[in-house]
Amino acid sequence: MLNALDQPVQWLKDLPARTALRLCNHPQLREMIGRRHEAELARHRPRIPTLSPMGRHIVDALEQDGVFVTQIDALDLPGGEAMIDTSALLASRFADEAHARACNGQNFLYVPPREIVAHPRIFRWGLQDQLLDIAEAYIGLPVAYDGAIINYTVADGREVSTRKWHRDWEDRRMLKVAVYLHDVDDGGGPFQLISRDVAAQDDCSGYSYDLVDDGELARRLGGPIAPHIVSCEGLRGTVIFTDTARFFHRGKPATARDRAAIFYSYFARRPRHPFFCERTGMKRRDLAQLARYLPLRQRNAVLWRGQLSPLWKLIPPASL
């Protein structure tokens, strides 16, 4: 929670990003941006990678419901168990600090990014070709990789920050891949999604972002939200593929036990809102170092900012 002195500083820091969002949503600019995006999709359509049967199943589920849940073994991707073991260890080491921060009023808790930088296997797991193929087929364009973040939810029952229903700000479409680092039941703060589009978010209608409670969401849906909630409970190693930009979602407030999960994020390499990306807190110099010896496709996905126009590069990213 920001104190009285920090709040004006935070507001000034985020002002360029919020101003850019307003400009991008000016009706005439929206129309131009939308036409350009449609042209990019059409040009890239012949180059979309061919997916495995599992990959096609995941993309089809994302298109229809916004979410697909499986177990890490079913993906047949190397290094999954080692990634979970290392991530779970980092989360357990962070537990005491997470509780102390929660007691001080901090709403969004995550393992310090330096820990992920120090354990490259966590970061690199999300760069496997099969995952990039799924992201590219769903988004429709070459993808950017926004890295990994280990989210820690303290079981205090508070409905704050990302525990409220919201949509992510980065792009028109996104892919997030969440992996549970231990068993998560209803009392452990499962990831939840409203598997129905609620109010248009597109270049024609514009983009706006807010946190909403159950009552407001029911008003927008025109009825009860319960029939549309997908609650992703699961064992350690449960993997959730989801679009957090199109669909309202949240981490259900944990009440019985803490939750630790790692989230990998993907969006178009030239996202609509680059000033709302870089949400993992990882420093650009660390990303450059991690990307240094990667294959070209993976390196381009990590260093996506280098392909932005000079104007977008001038706008500092908004805070986490």
Backbone hydrogen bonds in HBPLUS format (Angstrom, degrees):
<---DONOR---> <-ACCEPTOR-->    atom                        ^
c    i                          cat <-CA-CA->   ^        H-A-AA   ^      H-
h    n   atom  resd res      DA  || num        DHA   H-A  angle D-A-AA Bond
n    s   type  num  typ     dist DA aas  dist angle  dist       angle   num
A0006-ASP N   A0003-ASN O   3.08 MM   3  5.29 120.9  2.45 100.3 115.1     1
A0007-GLN N   A0003-ASN O   3.13 MM   4  6.31 151.4  2.22 159.9 166.7     2
A0010-GLN N   A0006-ASP O   2.86 MM   4  6.08 160.9  1.89 161.3 167.6     3
A0011-TRP N   A0007-GLN O   2.91 MM   4  6.11 159.8  1.95 152.9 158.4     4
A0012-LEU N   A0008-PRO O   3.01 MM   4  6.20 158.5  2.05 146.3 151.2     5
A0013-LYS N   A0009-VAL O   2.94 MM   4  6.16 155.6  2.00 148.1 155.3     6
A0014-ASP N   A0010-GLN O   3.02 MM   4  6.24 151.8  2.10 149.3 156.0     7
A0015-LEU N   A0011-TRP O   3.06 MM   4  6.03 116.1  2.49 135.8 151.1     8
A0015-LEU N   A0012-LEU O   3.27 MM   3  5.06 147.7  2.38  94.3 103.7     9
A0018-ARG N   A0014-ASP O   3.07 MM   4  6.31 165.9  2.09 160.4 164.7    10
A0019-THR N   A0015-LEU O   2.86 MM   4  5.96 152.2  1.93 153.2 161.2    11
A0020-ALA N   A0016-PRO O   2.93 MM   4  6.10 156.6  1.98 145.2 151.5    12
A0021-LEU N   A0017-ALA O   2.99 MM   4  6.28 150.4  2.08 145.0 153.0    13
A0022-ARG N   A0018-ARG O   3.14 MM   4  6.42 157.4  2.19 142.0 146.8    14
A0023-LEU N   A0019-THR O   2.99 MM   4  6.32 157.2  2.04 150.4 156.9    15
A0024-CYS N   A0020-ALA O   2.89 MM   4  6.11 160.7  1.93 152.1 157.1    16
A0025-ASN N   A0021-LEU O   3.14 MM   4  6.29 128.6  2.42 138.3 151.1    17
A0025-ASN N   A0022-ARG O   3.17 MM   3  5.14 136.6  2.37  94.0 106.2    18
A0026-HIS N   A0023-LEU O   3.11 MM   3  5.29 167.6  2.12 110.1 112.6    19
A0029-LEU N   A0026-HIS O   3.01 MM   3  5.34 113.3  2.47 110.4 126.7    20
A0030-ARG N   A0026-HIS O   2.80 MM   4  5.92 161.8  1.83 166.5 172.0    21
A0031-GLU N   A0027-PRO O   3.17 MM   4  6.36 157.0  2.22 144.8 149.5    22
A0032-MET N   A0028-GLN O   3.25 MM   4  6.52 160.3  2.29 145.0 149.6    23
A0033-ILE N   A0029-LEU O   2.82 MM   4  5.99 170.1  1.83 159.8 162.7    24
A0034-GLY N   A0030-ARG O   2.83 MM   4  5.92 156.5  1.88 148.1 155.0    25
A0035-ARG N   A0031-GLU O   3.08 MM   4  6.30 158.7  2.12 146.4 151.1    26
A0036-ARG N   A0032-MET O   3.09 MM   4  6.33 162.3  2.12 150.8 155.6    27
A0037-HIS N   A0033-ILE O   2.97 MM   4  6.19 155.0  2.03 146.8 153.9    28
A0038-GLU N   A0034-GLY O   2.98 MM   4  6.23 162.4  2.01 152.7 156.8    29
A0039-ALA N   A0035-ARG O   3.06 MM   4  6.27 154.2  2.13 146.3 153.1    30
A0040-GLU N   A0036-ARG O   3.02 MM   4  6.30 152.7  2.09 146.1 153.4    31
A0041-LEU N   A0037-HIS O   2.95 MM   4  6.26 158.2  2.00 153.6 159.3    32
A0042-ALA N   A0038-GLU O   3.04 MM   4  6.26 159.2  2.08 146.4 151.6    33
A0043-ARG N   A0039-ALA O   2.98 MM   4  6.22 158.5  2.03 149.3 154.8    34
A0044-HIS N   A0040-GLU O   3.05 MM   4  6.20 151.5  2.13 146.7 154.0    35
A0045-ARG N   A0041-LEU O   3.01 MM   4  5.98 128.8  2.28 144.3 156.5    36
A0047-ARG N   A0044-HIS O   2.81 MM   3  5.33 146.1  1.93 118.7 129.8    37
A0048-ILE N   A0045-ARG O   3.30 MM   3  5.52 171.8  2.31 112.4 114.6    38
A0056-ARG N   A0052-SER O   2.89 MM   4  6.15 161.0  1.93 161.5 165.8    39
A0057-HIS N   A0053-PRO O   3.01 MM   4  6.18 153.5  2.08 143.4 150.8    40
A0058-ILE N   A0054-MET O   2.96 MM   4  6.25 153.8  2.03 150.9 157.8    41
A0059-VAL N   A0055-GLY O   3.02 MM   4  6.29 166.0  2.04 152.8 155.7    42
A0060-ASP N   A0056-ARG O   2.95 MM   4  6.09 162.7  1.98 150.0 154.9    43
A0061-ALA N   A0057-HIS O   3.07 MM   4  6.23 155.4  2.13 143.1 149.6    44
A0062-LEU N   A0058-ILE O   2.94 MM   4  6.24 153.8  2.01 150.5 158.2    45
A0063-GLU N   A0059-VAL O   2.97 MM   4  6.23 158.5  2.02 151.5 156.7    46
A0064-GLN N   A0060-ASP O   3.11 MM   4  6.33 155.4  2.17 146.0 152.1    47
A0065-ASP N   A0061-ALA O   2.76 MM   4  5.63 163.6  1.79 154.4 159.1    48
A0066-GLY N   A0061-ALA O   3.24 MM   5  6.47 132.3  2.49 134.8 139.8    49
A0066-GLY N   A0062-LEU O   2.97 MM   4  4.03 131.0  2.22 103.2 115.1    50
A0243-ASP N   A0066-GLY O   3.14 MM 177  5.37 152.0  2.22 137.4 140.6    51
A0068-PHE N   A0241-PHE O   2.82 MM 173  5.09 142.1  1.96 149.4 154.9    52
A0241-PHE N   A0068-PHE O   2.82 MM 173  5.09 171.5  1.83 161.9 162.5    53
A0070-THR N   A0239-VAL O   2.92 MM 169  5.29 161.5  1.96 154.2 160.2    54
A0239-VAL N   A0070-THR O   2.75 MM 169  5.29 174.5  1.76 147.5 149.4    55
A0074-ALA N   A0071-GLN O   2.95 MM   3  5.48 134.2  2.16 112.4 124.2    56
A0072-ILE N   A0237-GLY O   2.93 MM 165  5.43 145.7  2.05 147.3 158.3    57
A0075-LEU N   A0072-ILE O   3.19 MM   3  5.49 148.5  2.29 105.2 113.8    58
A0076-ASP N   A0073-ASP O   3.23 MM   3  5.56 149.0  2.33 105.8 114.1    59
A0083-MET N   A0079-GLY O   2.98 MM   4  6.06 154.4  2.05 146.8 154.3    60
A0084-ILE N   A0080-GLY O   2.98 MM   4  6.26 159.8  2.02 152.2 157.1    61
A0085-ASP N   A0081-GLU O   2.90 MM   4  6.10 166.4  1.92 153.0 156.8    62
A0086-THR N   A0082-ALA O   3.04 MM   4  6.17 170.1  2.05 150.9 153.2    63
A0087-SER N   A0083-MET O   2.96 MM   4  6.06 163.9  1.99 148.5 153.7    64
A0088-ALA N   A0084-ILE O   2.80 MM   4  5.86 162.7  1.83 154.8 159.5    65
A0089-LEU N   A0085-ASP O   3.06 MM   4  6.24 152.0  2.14 143.8 151.2    66
A0090-LEU N   A0086-THR O   3.06 MM   4  6.38 159.3  2.11 149.7 154.7    67
A0091-ALA N   A0087-SER O   2.92 MM   4  6.19 156.5  1.98 149.3 156.1    68
A0092-SER N   A0088-ALA O   2.93 MM   4  6.15 156.7  1.99 147.3 153.1    69
A0093-ARG N   A0089-LEU O   3.05 MM   4  6.30 153.0  2.13 147.6 154.7    70
A0094-PHE N   A0090-LEU O   3.12 MM   4  6.30 133.4  2.35 138.0 150.2    71
A0094-PHE N   A0091-ALA O   3.09 MM   3  5.05 130.5  2.35  94.2 107.8    72
A0095-ALA N   A0092-SER O   3.31 MM   3  5.18 154.0  2.38  97.7 105.2    73
A0098-ALA N   A0094-PHE O   2.84 MM   4  6.02 156.6  1.89 159.3 167.4    74
A0099-HIS N   A0095-ALA O   3.00 MM   4  6.30 157.2  2.05 154.5 159.4    75
A0100-ALA N   A0096-ASP O   3.02 MM   4  6.30 157.2  2.07 147.2 153.7    76
A0101-ARG N   A0097-GLU O   2.89 MM   4  6.13 159.7  1.93 152.9 158.2    77
A0102-ALA N   A0098-ALA O   2.91 MM   4  6.10 156.3  1.97 147.3 154.2    78
A0103-CYS N   A0099-HIS O   2.97 MM   4  6.19 155.5  2.04 147.0 153.1    79
A0104-ASN N   A0100-ALA O   3.17 MM   4  6.43 134.8  2.38 136.8 148.4    80
A0104-ASN N   A0101-ARG O   3.08 MM   3  5.02 128.8  2.35  93.7 107.7    81
A0106-GLN N   A0101-ARG O   3.03 MM   5  5.47 162.2  2.06 151.1 145.3    82
A0105-GLY N   A0102-ALA O   3.01 MM   3  5.15 160.4  2.05 107.9 112.3    83
A0152-TYR N   A0109-LEU O   2.95 MM  43  5.39 175.4  1.95 136.9 138.4    84
A0111-VAL N   A0150-ILE O   2.95 MM  39  5.48 153.2  2.03 153.6 160.3    85
A0115-GLU N   A0112-PRO O   2.96 MM   3  5.80 154.2  2.02 125.9 131.9    86
A0116-ILE N   A0113-PRO O   2.97 MM   3  5.29 123.9  2.29 105.6 119.4    87
A0117-VAL N   A0113-PRO O   3.02 MM   4  6.39 159.7  2.06 156.0 162.3    88
A0118-ALA N   A0114-ARG O   2.97 MM   4  6.14 144.8  2.10 138.3 147.2    89
A0119-HIS N   A0116-ILE O   3.01 MM   3  5.02 150.3  2.10 100.4 109.9    90
A0122-ILE N   A0119-HIS O   3.04 MM   3  6.06 154.9  2.11 134.5 138.0    91
A0124-ARG N   A0120-PRO O   2.84 MM   4  6.00 170.1  1.85 166.3 169.0    92
A0125-TRP N   A0121-ARG O   3.15 MM   4  6.00 136.3  2.35 133.4 141.4    93
A0127-LEU N   A0124-ARG O   3.00 MM   3  5.19 163.4  2.03 111.2 116.3    94
A0131-LEU N   A0128-GLN O   2.97 MM   3  5.55 125.6  2.27 114.1 126.9    95
A0132-LEU N   A0128-GLN O   3.07 MM   4  6.43 162.4  2.10 155.3 161.0    96
A0133-ASP N   A0129-ASP O   2.76 MM   4  5.91 153.2  1.83 152.7 160.2    97
A0134-ILE N   A0130-GLN O   3.15 MM   4  6.36 158.2  2.20 140.2 145.0    98
A0135-ALA N   A0131-LEU O   2.98 MM   4  6.22 167.1  2.00 151.7 155.4    99
A0136-GLU N   A0132-LEU O   2.86 MM   4  5.98 161.0  1.90 148.4 153.8   100
A0137-ALA N   A0133-ASP O   2.89 MM   4  6.04 160.9  1.92 151.5 156.8   101
A0138-TYR N   A0134-ILE O   3.03 MM   4  6.19 152.6  2.11 147.7 154.7   102
A0139-ILE N   A0135-ALA O   2.88 MM   4  5.96 167.8  1.90 153.2 157.2   103
A0140-GLY N   A0136-GLU O   2.72 MM   4  5.40 148.1  1.82 137.5 147.4   104
A0269-ARG N   A0142-PRO O   2.92 MM 127  5.83 150.5  2.01 156.1 148.0   105
A0144-ALA N   A0267-PHE O   2.62 MM 123  5.36 171.4  1.63 165.2 167.9   106
A0267-PHE N   A0144-ALA O   3.24 MM 123  5.36 151.3  2.32 132.7 140.1   107
A0145-TYR N   A0301-ALA O   2.89 MM 156  5.09 166.7  1.91 123.6 120.8   108
A0146-ASP N   A0265-SER O   2.89 MM 119  5.20 161.5  1.93 139.8 144.8   109
A0265-SER N   A0147-GLY O   3.35 MM 118  6.12 154.2  2.42 160.0 167.4   110
A0149-ILE N   A0263-PHE O   3.03 MM 114  5.39 145.5  2.16 141.6 152.3   111
A0263-PHE N   A0149-ILE O   2.85 MM 114  5.39 161.6  1.89 152.2 157.6   112
A0151-ASN N   A0261-ALA O   2.79 MM 110  5.48 141.4  1.94 173.3 173.8   113
A0261-ALA N   A0151-ASN O   3.11 MM 110  5.48 158.9  2.15 151.7 158.2   114
A0153-THR N   A0259-ARG O   2.76 MM 106  4.98 173.5  1.77 158.8 161.1   115
A0259-ARG N   A0153-THR O   2.90 MM 106  4.98 157.6  1.95 140.2 147.7   116
A0156-ASP N   A0154-VAL O   2.80 MM   2  5.67 133.6  2.02 110.1  95.3   117
A0157-GLY N   A0254-ALA O   2.85 MM  97  5.28 138.4  2.03 170.7 162.6   118
A0163-ARG N   A0160-VAL O   2.78 MM   3  5.24 157.9  1.83 139.6 142.7   119
A0164-LYS N   A0161-SER O   3.06 MM   3  5.94 159.0  2.10 126.0 128.5   120
A0251-GLY N   A0162-THR O   3.09 MM  89  6.28 154.1  2.16 138.8 146.7   121
A0165-TRP N   A0212-VAL O   3.24 MM  47  5.27 132.9  2.47 173.7 160.7   122
A0212-VAL N   A0165-TRP O   2.95 MM  47  5.27 161.8  1.98 147.8 153.6   123
A0166-HIS N   A0249-HIS O   3.05 MM  83  5.65 147.3  2.16 144.8 154.2   124
A0249-HIS N   A0166-HIS O   2.96 MM  83  5.65 149.8  2.06 145.5 152.8   125
A0168-ASP N   A0244-THR O   2.72 MM  76  5.58 178.1  1.72 146.9 147.6   126
A0273-HIS N   A0170-GLU O   3.11 MM 103  5.18 145.7  2.23 160.7 156.3   127
A0175-LEU N   A0266-TYR O   3.01 MM  91  5.11 162.6  2.04 140.3 142.2   128
A0266-TYR N   A0175-LEU O   2.86 MM  91  5.11 142.1  2.00 156.1 164.8   129
A0176-LYS N   A0242-THR O   2.81 MM  66  5.38 160.0  1.85 161.0 167.5   130
A0242-THR N   A0176-LYS O   2.98 MM  66  5.38 151.7  2.06 152.6 160.0   131
A0177-VAL N   A0264-TYR O   2.86 MM  87  5.04 156.9  1.91 142.4 150.0   132
A0264-TYR N   A0177-VAL O   2.89 MM  87  5.04 155.7  1.95 134.7 142.9   133
A0178-ALA N   A0240-ILE O   2.87 MM  62  4.99 160.1  1.91 145.3 148.3   134
A0240-ILE N   A0178-ALA O   2.78 MM  62  4.99 160.0  1.82 147.3 154.0   135
A0179-VAL N   A0262-ILE O   2.85 MM  83  5.30 153.1  1.92 151.1 159.9   136
A0262-ILE N   A0179-VAL O   2.99 MM  83  5.30 158.7  2.04 149.0 150.6   137
A0180-TYR N   A0238-THR O   3.00 MM  58  5.43 158.1  2.05 151.7 158.4   138
A0237-GLY N   A0180-TYR O   2.98 MM  57  5.39 169.7  1.99 139.9 143.2   139
A0181-LEU N   A0260-ALA O   3.12 MM  79  5.74 167.3  2.14 151.0 148.9   140
A0184-VAL N   A0234-GLY O   2.73 MM  50  5.36 172.5  1.74 171.4 174.1   141
A0234-GLY N   A0184-VAL O   2.88 MM  50  5.36 156.1  1.93 147.8 155.8   142
A0188-GLY N   A0185-ASP O   2.96 MM   3  5.16 156.5  2.02 109.6 117.2   143
A0255-THR N   A0187-GLY O   2.95 MM  68  5.20 148.9  2.05 131.2 141.2   144
A0256-ALA N   A0187-GLY O   2.82 MM  69  4.82 167.1  1.84 135.9 138.3   145
A0252-LYS N   A0190-PRO O   2.95 MM  62  5.56 160.3  1.99 157.8 153.6   146
A0232-CYS N   A0191-PHE O   2.85 MM  41  5.39 171.7  1.86 175.7 175.0   147
A0192-GLN N   A0250-ARG O   2.86 MM  58  5.42 167.3  1.87 168.8 167.6   148
A0250-ARG N   A0192-GLN O   2.96 MM  58  5.42 148.4  2.06 149.0 150.7   149
A0193-LEU N   A0230-VAL O   3.01 MM  37  5.21 149.7  2.10 137.1 146.7   150
A0230-VAL N   A0193-LEU O   2.78 MM  37  5.21 161.3  1.81 156.4 163.0   151
A0194-ILE N   A0248-PHE O   2.89 MM  54  5.47 168.8  1.91 154.8 154.7   152
A0196-ARG N   A0194-ILE O   2.71 MM   2  5.55 143.4  1.84  98.5  91.6   153
A0195-SER N   A0228-HIS O   2.85 MM  33  5.46 156.7  1.91 163.1 157.3   154
A0206-GLY N   A0202-ASP O   2.68 MM   4  5.46 150.5  1.77 158.0 165.7   155
A0217-LEU N   A0213-ASP O   3.02 MM   4  6.23 162.1  2.06 156.4 162.0   156
A0218-ALA N   A0214-ASP O   2.86 MM   4  6.05 154.1  1.93 148.6 155.7   157
A0219-ARG N   A0215-GLY O   3.06 MM   4  6.31 149.4  2.15 141.6 149.8   158
A0220-ARG N   A0216-GLU O   3.06 MM   4  6.39 154.8  2.12 146.6 152.7   159
A0221-LEU N   A0217-LEU O   2.90 MM   4  6.15 148.7  2.00 146.6 155.8   160
A0222-GLY N   A0218-ALA O   2.85 MM   4  5.88 129.7  2.10 139.5 152.5   161
A0223-GLY N   A0218-ALA O   3.12 MM   5  5.29 146.7  2.24 146.3 150.4   162
A0228-HIS N   A0225-ILE O   2.87 MM   3  5.52 151.5  1.95 123.3 132.5   163
A0229-ILE N   A0226-ALA O   3.29 MM   3  5.39 165.7  2.31 109.7 113.8   164
A0233-GLU N   A0231-SER O   3.16 MM   2  6.05 129.5  2.43 104.9  91.1   165
A0238-THR N   A0235-LEU O   2.94 MM   3  5.64 138.0  2.12 149.1 146.9   166
A0276-PHE N   A0273-HIS O   2.96 MM   3  5.60 167.0  1.98 122.5 125.8   167
A0277-CYS N   A0274-PRO O   3.17 MM   3  5.18 161.0  2.21 108.8 109.5   168
A0318-ALA N   A0275-PHE O   2.87 MM  43  6.13 159.0  1.91 168.8 166.5   169
A0286-ASP N   A0283-LYS O   3.04 MM   3  5.28 123.3  2.37 101.1 115.5   170
A0287-LEU N   A0283-LYS O   3.00 MM   4  6.39 154.8  2.07 152.5 160.3   171
A0288-ALA N   A0284-ARG O   2.93 MM   4  6.16 156.7  1.99 148.9 154.9   172
A0289-GLN N   A0285-ARG O   3.11 MM   4  6.31 148.8  2.21 136.5 144.4   173
A0290-LEU N   A0286-ASP O   2.92 MM   4  6.18 159.6  1.96 150.7 156.1   174
A0291-ALA N   A0287-LEU O   2.92 MM   4  6.06 143.7  2.05 145.8 155.5   175
A0292-ARG N   A0289-GLN O   3.29 MM   3  5.17 153.3  2.36  99.3 107.1   176
A0294-LEU N   A0291-ALA O   3.15 MM   3  5.31 170.4  2.16 115.8 118.2   177
A0299-ARG N   A0295-PRO O   2.86 MM   4  6.05 161.3  1.90 159.9 166.3   178
A0300-ASN N   A0296-LEU O   2.87 MM   4  6.04 161.1  1.91 154.8 159.1   179
A0301-ALA N   A0297-ARG O   3.08 MM   4  6.31 148.2  2.19 141.3 150.1   180
A0302-VAL N   A0298-GLN O   3.04 MM   4  6.33 155.3  2.10 150.4 156.0   181
A0303-LEU N   A0299-ARG O   2.92 MM   4  6.04 164.4  1.95 152.2 156.9   182
A0306-GLY N   A0303-LEU O   3.16 MM   3  5.97 155.1  2.22 122.0 127.4   183
A0307-GLN N   A0304-TRP O   3.00 MM   3  5.69 165.0  2.02 121.4 126.1   184
A0308-LEU N   A0305-ARG O   3.13 MM   3  5.42 169.4  2.14 114.5 116.7   185
A0313-LYS N   A0309-SER O   3.21 MM   4  6.52 153.5  2.28 153.2 161.2   186
A0314-LEU N   A0311-LEU O   3.07 MM   3  5.38 143.5  2.21 104.3 114.7   187
A0315-ILE N   A0312-TRP O   3.22 MM   3  5.56 149.8  2.31 107.5 115.3   188
